[in-house]
Amino acid sequence: MRQIILDTETTGLEWKKGNRVVEIGCVELLERRPSGRNFHRYLRPDCDFEAGAQEVTGLTLEFLADKPRFEEIVDEFLEYIDGAELIIHNAAFDLGFLDYELSRCGEHLGRIVDRCSVVDTLLLARERFPGQRNSLDALCKRLGVDNSHRQLHGALLDAQILADVYVALTSGQEEIGFGELADETARPVAVASFGPVGGERPRIGASAEELEAHQRRLERLRKKAGRALWDEVESPEPLAEAVNA
């Protein structure tokens, strides 16, 4: 499965008022894992920022003055996303702007949904956490995703953060960190033979590397959420005895 986590930054909140896309950031996932093949472009909007929009992104017209216009990168962008499943937070906002940009390049280009299926993580979050705040920052805090480096809104950075949020939102193991732990400690695993029924049960313990990775993960959870569920265990010794019993 090929998925594209997509985010945009714009000169304002409404494309109907003539606002334009100034940044596109995409992260490619293959089988739910980052491939490293990302797409990132700054764009010259040929219009002013609305009040407040410039402060949110940190971008300026001076910085964007020598960047390409959307029509100069549209073919490259469409080739990159074509046929993928797009993962977008508040998809109506980004799709509205991108469809507007496509319409300016020619009706023959159609709309984004003519080329891709779309999953809106805002809708997913509202289904899972009804009645709660489901902004990207709120989800990062709730799901234990590190966004401490997010000082300003940036399309590629937000897409990278959203990729972690999406995986956590749609997979229970990744949400509590087992997916990351598996990546850190991956190694060939031998298949154990347990012998006849009634024999001595095998003792399976964590390696020193696994314990160290586990502690690193707990520290990150404590930093983001203030506590970790493992802290409710009275003592690590009884837990270790239980695992090895």
Helices and strands as residue ranges (DSSP letters): E 2-10, G 15-17, E 21-30, E 33-34, E 39-42, H 53-57, H 61-64, H 70-81, E 85-88, H 91-105, G 107-109, G 112-114, E 117-120, H 121-128, H 136-143, H 155-170, H 172-175, H 178-184, H 208-225, G 229-232, H 236-244
